[in-house]
Amino acid sequence: MKIGFITPNYPGERRIALLPEDMEQTKGDIVLEEGFGHAMNIPDSAYKGCTFLSRADVFKTCDAIFSLKLLQEIDYKYLRQGQMIIGWTHPLGSGKAFFEGIAQEKSLKIVDLDNIHPMAYYHDASKLIDFIPKNFIWKNSKNAGIASCLHALVSLGSLPDSSTRVAILSSGNVAQGAFDLFSKFNCDIRMFYRKTMNEFVDTFPEYDIIVNCIELADRSQHILTKADLRRVKRGALIIDAAADPGYAIGGIHLTSIDHPLYYKDGKHVYAVNNAPSVLYRQASKDISKALSTYILNEDVQRFWNFFDQFTKKSMTSSLFSEMNPSAAS
């Protein structure tokens, strides 16, 4: 089966999901969009054994499409009924509108490569993908913590020092990246976990920088509410490294790589949901290694088989035969 890699056109995105040096670990028929490695000055000729097609033809000829970030509306016209989309789609988060709209309308099979819980979605059915190890792409998560904090500081035009009090929410990969960055400035850092979050809620007005690294499953609750934001220290920097704006921290909204900060009520807010693209060369290296090892090490056929099993619905008949004649024979 063919898996087609398209160049992400998400705003500000420069990461590359697959590098030439990792091709030996991949299996199956891989098709790349023409100029796939352009962001890192990699010529098409460096990808040995790959077919290169126009963007439209990648969608037209491939059973599965790998899009690192959420597909943009300009690509909807290329989508075929029943096609598979693999990548960071976030059907319950930033990609909810896409999933509930175009994905269900076209019966798309969504493989969401969430680092902790890789999931398959098809209409109203969803299931954890058990053959992808949890935390398989942890380095990109750590990059997110580093990049978010570094980008926020550069955008603010100021560096912290030993007198800067920093609160980091969580102890996961993103939080570890944030800790690594601020520790280089010898900041006064406190990491808050689930058991100590009440202490943060009691003391948050004392901090100069607050870094959220938690994406809440329960969207009805907040760590800090809109009312709490009014009590955050004036001039403070709020970094939502989990890119969960409006939920973990109520009352804030997404920003972008081109416009990473906004200032409101005396506070600076950063909430870019593809911050690792700031460090796109390092991030691409880590992503490519993880994908080639855990996702592309077998033919994409296994994802089709997985969907067929968990939905209890046939993907054969005319649809599957049309998209994948070799599998039907």
QUILIN-V264751 format. One record per residue. RES is the residue in three letters. BURIAL is b if it has 16 or more other C-alpha atoms within 10 Angstrom, else e. Layout:
# QUILIN-V264751
res->RES burial->BURIAL
res->RES burial->BURIAL
This chain:
# QUILIN-V264751
res->MET burial->b
res->LYS burial->b
res->ILE burial->b
res->GLY burial->b
res->PHE burial->b
res->ILE burial->b
res->THR burial->b
res->PRO burial->b
res->ASN burial->b
res->TYR burial->e
res->PRO burial->e
res->GLY burial->b
res->GLU burial->b
res->ARG burial->b
res->ARG burial->b
res->ILE burial->b
res->ALA burial->b
res->LEU burial->b
res->LEU burial->b
res->PRO burial->b
res->GLU burial->e
res->ASP burial->b
res->MET burial->b
res->GLU burial->e
res->GLN burial->e
res->THR burial->b
res->LYS burial->e
res->GLY burial->e
res->ASP burial->e
res->ILE burial->b
res->VAL burial->b
res->LEU burial->b
res->GLU burial->b
res->GLU burial->b
res->GLY burial->b
res->PHE burial->b
res->GLY burial->b
res->HIS burial->e
res->ALA burial->e
res->MET burial->e
res->ASN burial->e
res->ILE burial->e
res->PRO burial->e
res->ASP burial->b
res->SER burial->e
res->ALA burial->e
res->TYR burial->b
res->LYS burial->e
res->GLY burial->e
res->CYS burial->e
res->THR burial->e
res->PHE burial->b
res->LEU burial->b
res->SER burial->e
res->ARG burial->b
res->ALA burial->e
res->ASP burial->e
res->VAL burial->b
res->PHE burial->b
res->LYS burial->b
res->THR burial->b
res->CYS burial->b
res->ASP burial->b
res->ALA burial->b
res->ILE burial->b
res->PHE burial->b
res->SER burial->b
res->LEU burial->b
res->LYS burial->b
res->LEU burial->b
res->LEU burial->b
res->GLN burial->e
res->GLU burial->e
res->ILE burial->e
res->ASP burial->e
res->TYR burial->e
res->LYS burial->e
res->TYR burial->e
res->LEU burial->b
res->ARG burial->b
res->GLN burial->e
res->GLY burial->b
res->GLN burial->b
res->MET burial->b
res->ILE burial->b
res->ILE burial->b
res->GLY burial->b
res->TRP burial->b
res->THR burial->b
res->HIS burial->b
res->PRO burial->b
res->LEU burial->e
res->GLY burial->e
res->SER burial->e
res->GLY burial->b
res->LYS burial->e
res->ALA burial->e
res->PHE burial->b
res->PHE burial->b
res->GLU burial->e
res->GLY burial->e
res->ILE burial->e
res->ALA burial->b
res->GLN burial->b
res->GLU burial->e
res->LYS burial->e
res->SER burial->b
res->LEU burial->b
res->LYS burial->b
res->ILE burial->b
res->VAL burial->b
res->ASP burial->b
res->LEU burial->b
res->ASP burial->b
res->ASN burial->b
res->ILE burial->e
res->HIS burial->b
res->PRO burial->b
res->MET burial->b
res->ALA burial->b
res->TYR burial->b
res->TYR burial->b
res->HIS burial->b
res->ASP burial->e
res->ALA burial->e
res->SER burial->e
res->LYS burial->b
res->LEU burial->e
res->ILE burial->b
res->ASP burial->e
res->PHE burial->e
res->ILE burial->b
res->PRO burial->e
res->LYS burial->e
res->ASN burial->e
res->PHE burial->b
res->ILE burial->b
res->TRP burial->b
res->LYS burial->b
res->ASN burial->b
res->SER burial->b
res->LYS burial->b
res->ASN burial->b
res->ALA burial->b
res->GLY burial->b
res->ILE burial->b
res->ALA burial->b
res->SER burial->b
res->CYS burial->b
res->LEU burial->b
res->HIS burial->b
res->ALA burial->b
res->LEU burial->b
res->VAL burial->e
res->SER burial->e
res->LEU burial->b
res->GLY burial->e
res->SER burial->e
res->LEU burial->e
res->PRO burial->b
res->ASP burial->e
res->SER burial->e
res->SER burial->e
res->THR burial->b
res->ARG burial->b
res->VAL burial->b
res->ALA burial->b
res->ILE burial->b
res->LEU burial->b
res->SER burial->b
res->SER burial->b
res->GLY burial->b
res->ASN burial->b
res->VAL burial->b
res->ALA burial->b
res->GLN burial->b
res->GLY burial->b
res->ALA burial->b
res->PHE burial->b
res->ASP burial->e
res->LEU burial->b
res->PHE burial->b
res->SER burial->e
res->LYS burial->e
res->PHE burial->e
res->ASN burial->e
res->CYS burial->b
res->ASP burial->b
res->ILE burial->b
res->ARG burial->e
res->MET burial->b
res->PHE burial->b
res->TYR burial->b
res->ARG burial->e
res->LYS burial->e
res->THR burial->e
res->MET burial->e
res->ASN burial->e
res->GLU burial->e
res->PHE burial->b
res->VAL burial->e
res->ASP burial->e
res->THR burial->e
res->PHE burial->b
res->PRO burial->b
res->GLU burial->b
res->TYR burial->b
res->ASP burial->b
res->ILE burial->b
res->ILE burial->b
res->VAL burial->b
res->ASN burial->b
res->CYS burial->b
res->ILE burial->b
res->GLU burial->b
res->LEU burial->e
res->ALA burial->e
res->ASP burial->e
res->ARG burial->e
res->SER burial->e
res->GLN burial->e
res->HIS burial->e
res->ILE burial->b
res->LEU burial->b
res->THR burial->b
res->LYS burial->e
res->ALA burial->e
res->ASP burial->e
res->LEU burial->b
res->ARG burial->e
res->ARG burial->e
res->VAL burial->b
res->LYS burial->b
res->ARG burial->e
res->GLY burial->e
res->ALA burial->b
res->LEU burial->b
res->ILE burial->b
res->ILE burial->b
res->ASP burial->b
res->ALA burial->b
res->ALA burial->b
res->ALA burial->b
res->ASP burial->b
res->PRO burial->b
res->GLY burial->b
res->TYR burial->b
res->ALA burial->b
res->ILE burial->b
res->GLY burial->b
res->GLY burial->e
res->ILE burial->b
res->HIS burial->b
res->LEU burial->b
res->THR burial->b
res->SER burial->e
res->ILE burial->b
res->ASP burial->e
res->HIS burial->e
res->PRO burial->b
res->LEU burial->b
res->TYR burial->e
res->TYR burial->e
res->LYS burial->e
res->ASP burial->e
res->GLY burial->e
res->LYS burial->b
res->HIS burial->b
res->VAL burial->b
res->TYR burial->b
res->ALA burial->b
res->VAL burial->b
res->ASN burial->b
res->ASN burial->b
res->ALA burial->b
res->PRO burial->b
res->SER burial->b
res->VAL burial->b
res->LEU burial->b
res->TYR burial->b
res->ARG burial->b
res->GLN burial->e
res->ALA burial->b
res->SER burial->b
res->LYS burial->b
res->ASP burial->b
res->ILE burial->b
res->SER burial->b
res->LYS burial->b
res->ALA burial->b
res->LEU burial->b
res->SER burial->b
res->THR burial->e
res->TYR burial->b
res->ILE burial->b
res->LEU burial->b
res->ASN burial->e
res->GLU burial->e
res->ASP burial->b
res->VAL burial->b
res->GLN burial->b
res->ARG burial->e
res->PHE burial->b
res->TRP burial->b
res->ASN burial->e
res->PHE burial->b
res->PHE burial->b
res->ASP burial->e
res->GLN burial->e
res->PHE burial->b
res->THR burial->b
res->LYS burial->e
res->LYS burial->e
res->SER burial->e
res->MET burial->b
res->THR burial->e
res->SER burial->e
res->SER burial->e
res->LEU burial->e
res->PHE burial->b
res->SER burial->e
res->GLU burial->e
res->MET burial->b
res->ASN burial->b
res->PRO burial->e
res->SER burial->e
res->ALA burial->e
res->ALA burial->e
res->SER burial->e
